[in-house]
């Protein structure tokens, strides 16, 4: 049985970046293109192939998830937990909180 996923403020990513962790932005490609956290992978939670892309990732690697406000990423975290991922953190408040806290977006 997989562990329960954690929730933490989005600022947690900035302080705990690890070369081994994976940061996933589960928003749409359009939202991602308007700005995102640096080093984030964009895997749209609402896309038909979301599960297919997620299942290619190593289940033991820490995964940090975020979206616009935290709702989609929470749903994605639940799915990853069901798929057997061992170390999942939902970044609360999402990109909105990151922007409001003065985070620097990547636009590339």
ABEGO torsion letter per residue (X at the ends): XBBBBBBBBAAAAAAABBAABBBBBABBAAAAAAEBBBGBBBBBAABAAAAAAAAABBAABBBBBBBAAGAAAAAAAAAAAAAGBABBBBBBGEAAAAAAAGBBBBAX
